[in-house]
Amino acid sequence: MVFLVLFFIFESPIYNNARRALFNSLNIFQPLTLNTLLLGRNQIMLEENKTLIKALYTCIRVSRRFA
């Protein structure tokens, strides 16, 4: 399962536009890792972690990957 999520978020050419939009919206959280996207970071505030989750949710919704 982790491989599929990793492929979808970081590699799949079909979702380049959605991925680019996600990474652009989260450029302040670089380097962006799968763990950061799925679990957040302990070193940042709750609101910033919510921003991460909302951006990932938006990426999935816009890409219609799981529709």
Summary of the structure (lengths in Angstrom):
residues: 67
radius of gyration: 11.4
end to end distance: 17.4
largest distance: 33.0
contacts: 144
relative contact order: 0.17
helix: 73%
strand: 0%
